[in-house]
């Protein structure tokens, strides 16, 4: 049997668990076999990009063939800290191995991470036991049918069942992103009762500002709703109506670039003679970087000429976005409850902090989410470590690591490895950010979850290959079962689940634009909606899912079993992706989990009885 020197996820070895506010005492304990002879262990702690500091550990006694050592440190400033243990004999070290376990080594090894965040870091409470729902506005519901197109270059799609056009715009008569199905604010408002029944407490809308592509990530006017969606007043009425259903709305803020076809840049001339591209004296000229060294004469986002990058350090641009009467102020005054920042990794930290100040000036209950695809605590950019998740920037991020882990689990990846990836995020993220992290399986940037789970990987194949592909009918029952299992995971892990519109009726599709079809309101698919609504209800009723801690019980073979512990209740979540009935223990009692299903048990921390909650 292997010896455990240290494990950062176990309270015996490290308290408290995970990230800590600055000024928190952290105790680390080390167990060294007596037969190792004399050792003089030191904690080697290094603040990111600084010199290491050695702390001699105290001897705490011995038993069962082990010597016990401990040390307590109190980091006073926020940042990332990395640590290992030096035994100070024969060059032996204890470094981080698999599953956060310590392993003996004579060479340099991996370190454990300790995230230290600002002690005043707080995030909105209203979102933490809620459920989000992401809507691609043009493709959800058309409340005002057969609207005339507000611009002549838009193509209206009266047949809502048709596949989005995918011919590249670079080709003659290409229509990519130029077809519109007519989804609008009125349609979303009509479906609020449906969303309430689904358990939704927050809607995240992809961009709604005037723009000249159906995705609207090429902003043309930050202060005006796209006329196809409705007016600014219509948006305000939607927010008011949503509040009556217990639902808040957050918007997509695209602040790293604008459209070239915008009133700010105006390369195409749609907005008259002005604009930075046409007028050197334009008030927007300082927003952009013009230089003959660029292929198109200006810096553009990832080389797309239609997406000129903005210079976030331009005082004029910062004021436009963040000051009174600016973008943030306008839309929060109209009723929005926060923003999701597109490509947050490409926004400077000080700019994000200014956005945070603008958002929070409307109340600490306003939410700020960033698009980050990896572990947000270790991201680098602009030549330094990013600081946006330490308390003065983002509230939280989109949780792609959880998304990838959930899909990998139901697709057969090693359960131990999946659990390790999940717990790494739980360990590294500040608790205020983890509690409201946006957990999802699908977005407008990924394959539909059911396609990712059950269909052939696209692996770089072109849109013509992706077009029209569907999961064979014979595989749909298994695909839906696995999709629900993945959703059960993201609904019960720390953070907030988010359903991408249409996932609840098993909509399919590869990446853009096939993951953006119009919602099929005639769908008879009901196998997912009921269980998802039940999961949302469970989150609201059980405080284990309102910021409760997580403990891994078992990750082996097909079984993933973890525990969420709240102030008054504890939930045990058991997932069984395998083909056989699982018989196990939870709360000291026998529990069964059907093949490909999950079981959730809830018990009061001072129990009088156990509640049994089985959804599927």
SULTAQUI-V493172 format. One record per helix or strand. SS is the DSSP state (alpha for helix, beta for strand). FROM is the first residue (numbers start at 1). TO is the last residue. If there is no record, write none. Layout:
# SULTAQUI-V493172
[[SS | FROM | TO] [SS | FROM | TO]]
This chain:
# SULTAQUI-V493172
[[beta | 7 | 7] [beta | 14 | 15] [beta | 20 | 21] [beta | 25 | 33] [alpha | 34 | 36] [beta | 42 | 47] [beta | 52 | 56] [beta | 58 | 63] [beta | 66 | 74] [beta | 79 | 86] [beta | 93 | 96] [alpha | 98 | 100] [beta | 101 | 105] [beta | 110 | 110] [beta | 112 | 117] [beta | 131 | 135] [alpha | 137 | 139] [beta | 155 | 156] [beta | 179 | 180] [alpha | 185 | 190] [alpha | 192 | 197] [beta | 202 | 205] [beta | 209 | 211] [beta | 219 | 225] [alpha | 232 | 244] [beta | 248 | 253] [beta | 257 | 257] [alpha | 285 | 287] [beta | 290 | 290] [beta | 298 | 298] [beta | 300 | 300] [alpha | 301 | 303] [beta | 308 | 309] [alpha | 315 | 322] [alpha | 327 | 333] [beta | 338 | 341] [alpha | 344 | 346] [alpha | 349 | 360] [beta | 367 | 370] [beta | 380 | 381] [beta | 384 | 385] [beta | 396 | 398] [alpha | 400 | 410] [alpha | 415 | 428] [alpha | 431 | 434] [beta | 438 | 440] [alpha | 449 | 454] [alpha | 463 | 466] [alpha | 473 | 492] [beta | 496 | 500] [alpha | 503 | 505] [alpha | 514 | 516] [alpha | 529 | 541] [alpha | 543 | 545] [beta | 549 | 556] [beta | 559 | 565] [beta | 569 | 576] [beta | 582 | 586] [beta | 589 | 593] [beta | 597 | 604] [beta | 610 | 613]]
